Amino acid sequence: MGLSQYSFIAVFLLRVVVAVTFIVHALPKLRNSEKMSKGLGMPSNAVLALGIVEFASALGIVLGIFLRLAALLLAAVMIGAIATKIGRWKVPFTAADKTGWEFDLLLLAASLVIFFSASGIIGF
């Protein structure tokens, strides 16, 4: 069997880390969408909606509830973040003075791994 017998543990740890990351990034959007809207260049109601999607999907990821849907929503959020950074903000993959889009790509990949490894409505 080798190490593949532990793949459930590895994916669960990935789910926890992804969920915590998205919760940490969702909280400022939920607490102060007006201030965040200026920095993101989006209307405050869109920032609030984004925070709700991130927070709810992160809970779904960590609790295993609607796991595939939650992972798919987070993947879509990251595609939007990457498109915004590349298209609108002209941010390179890595940058010395700001966060490039490498972190976003990593979260997109992790969300897709979770999506493809999940099964059923309660995705444990």
C-alpha positions in Angstrom: 0.0 0.0 0.0 2.8 2.5 0.7 2.0 6.0 1.6 -1.2 6.2 -0.5 -3.1 4.8 2.5 -2.5 8.2 4.1 -3.8 10.3 1.2 -7.1 11.1 3.2 -5.0 12.7 5.9 -3.0 14.7 3.4 -6.1 16.1 1.6 -7.7 16.9 5.0 -4.6 18.9 6.1 -4.8 20.7 2.8 -8.5 21.4 3.3 -7.7 22.9 6.8 -4.9 25.1 5.5 -6.9 26.3 2.6 -9.9 27.0 4.8 -7.9 29.0 7.3 -6.3 31.0 4.6 -9.6 31.9 3.0 -11.2 32.8 6.4 -8.3 35.1 7.2 -8.7 36.8 3.9 -12.5 37.0 4.1 -12.7 38.6 7.5 -11.5 42.1 6.4 -13.9 42.0 3.5 -16.8 41.2 5.9 -15.7 43.6 8.6 -14.9 46.7 6.5 -16.1 46.2 2.9 -16.0 50.0 2.4 -12.3 50.3 3.1 -11.5 47.1 1.2 -13.5 48.3 -1.8 -11.1 51.3 -2.3 -8.1 49.0 -2.3 -9.6 46.4 -4.6 -11.3 48.9 -6.9 -14.6 47.2 -6.5 -18.0 48.3 -5.2 -18.4 47.7 -1.4 -21.3 45.3 -2.0 -19.2 43.2 -4.4 -16.4 43.1 -1.8 -19.0 42.0 0.9 -20.4 39.3 -1.4 -16.8 38.1 -2.2 -16.1 37.9 1.6 -19.3 35.9 2.2 -18.4 33.5 -0.6 -14.9 33.0 0.7 -16.0 32.6 4.3 -18.9 30.2 3.6 -16.9 28.2 1.1 -14.0 27.9 3.6 -16.4 26.5 6.2 -17.7 24.1 3.7 -14.2 23.0 2.8 -13.1 22.4 6.4 -16.4 20.8 7.6 -16.8 18.7 4.4 -20.3 20.1 3.6 -21.0 20.7 -0.1 -17.2 20.2 -0.4 -17.1 20.1 -4.2 -19.2 23.2 -4.6 -17.2 25.0 -2.0 -13.9 24.1 -3.7 -15.3 25.1 -7.1 -16.4 28.5 -5.8 -12.9 29.1 -4.2 -11.3 28.1 -7.5 -13.5 30.6 -9.3 -12.5 33.3 -6.8 -8.9 32.6 -7.4 -9.3 32.7 -11.2 -10.9 36.1 -10.8 -8.0 37.2 -8.5 -5.4 36.1 -11.0 -7.3 37.7 -13.9 -7.5 41.0 -12.0 -3.9 41.0 -11.0 -2.7 40.1 -14.5 -5.2 42.1 -16.6 -6.1 45.2 -14.6 -3.2 45.6 -12.2 -0.4 44.3 -14.4 1.1 42.4 -11.5 3.9 40.0 -12.5 4.1 36.4 -11.3 6.4 37.4 -8.5 7.4 40.9 -7.4 9.8 42.3 -4.8 7.6 45.2 -3.8 4.2 43.4 -3.7 2.5 40.0 -3.7 2.6 38.6 -7.2 -0.1 36.1 -8.4 2.0 33.0 -7.4 0.1 32.7 -4.1 -3.3 33.0 -6.0 -2.2 30.2 -8.4 -1.2 28.0 -5.5 -4.7 28.5 -3.8 -6.3 27.8 -7.2 -4.4 24.5 -7.5 -5.2 23.5 -4.0 -8.9 24.3 -4.5 -8.8 22.1 -7.6 -7.1 19.2 -5.8 -9.8 19.4 -3.1 -12.5 19.5 -5.8 -11.2 16.4 -7.6 -10.6 14.5 -4.4 -14.0 15.1 -2.9 -17.1 12.9 -3.1 -20.7 13.3 -2.2 -22.6 16.1 -0.5 -20.8 15.5 2.8 -17.4 15.2 1.3 -15.3 13.4 3.9 
